[in-house]
Amino acid sequence: MDGKLRVHGHCNGLKTTLLFALMWAIVMLIWWATGGSRGTLGLYIVIGLATTFGTYWFSDKLAIASMHARQVSEAEAPALYRIVRELSAKAGKPMPRIYIAPTESPNAFATGRNERHAAVCCTQGILRILNEREIRGVLGHELMHVYNHDILTSAIASAMATVITYLGYSLMYFGGGSRRDDRDGGSGAFGLIGVLLSAVLAPIAASLIQMAISRTREFDADEDGSRLTGDPEALASALNKISYGVQSNPMPKTASTQTVSAMMIANPFSRAGFSKLFSTHPPTDERIGRLMQMAQEMRTAGLGGGSAQYLY
């Protein structure tokens, strides 16, 4: 990656840190409201870590199995191997395994707890609608999710959301402990309403923050992946095609596809109504706008370019 180009103007790393700090603030607030028992907080942290560790450690196997994808050889997908080998070598990282998922809904994802256990998966649909330059842009984005350790970031956010959810349940079912007793009698109904609101709203807030973290990491992967490929316009073009492709051919919404959807380069489901609010991906138009701004900066610096060749 060229050291002369610096386009991180959106402070995505700082945003991620602040969002995690906000999640910790919610954890501490609800823990205090439930009486501040160290045993309770410790129990829920253990639960959160335990339920998340397996998903993180076996993330590559679980995601690939969820999509019914199969590993392909270089003879079967020479263009994919050529692109991934080039980009991983440019980044100085081991080459990941390559898979193709048997679905016509256009999408792609990369997963794995580290570079040595990474896998890249493209759907049949994305290979049909994108040219080689656009596929290269997509794979640069996906590889940067692995190199930026976004699977670990997502796992930590998931564990914290689990802790907040269980603390909210404790607040609802067991009350606020010693911190709410012996208050004046007129505050009882108000206190009960506060407990119920906290118990309901806290898990929702945790989920929204978790999704905000995911959206922030998408912006980072867009920027870092485009620096890796040197061609942000290719990724912008790919995102535009994928967006239209998903709307006309969305992925079936099942337990398996929902598990892996946050890892994909674009929301694989049809987005309508309130579903946009709870999306793990930022708006495509905003992503494309940032990429085009980046392309302009690269042209000013005398970088970028590429030619288009179709994979199929």
ABEGO torsion letter per residue (X at the ends): XBAABBABAAGAAAAAAAAAAAAAAAAAAAAAAAGGBAAAAAAAAAAAAAAAAAAAAAAAAAAAAAAGBBBBBAAABAAAAAAAAAAAAAAGBBBBBBBBBBBABBBBBBBEABAAABBBBBBAAAAAABBAAAAAAAAAAAAAAAAAGAAAAAAAAAAAAAAAAAAAAAAAAAEAEAAABGBBAAAAAAAAAAAAAAAAAAAAAAAAAAAAAAAAAAAAAAAAAAAAAGBAAAAAAAAAAAAAAAAABBBBBBAAAAAAAAABABBABBBBEAAAAABABBBAAAAAAAAAAAAAAAAAAGBEEEBBBBAX
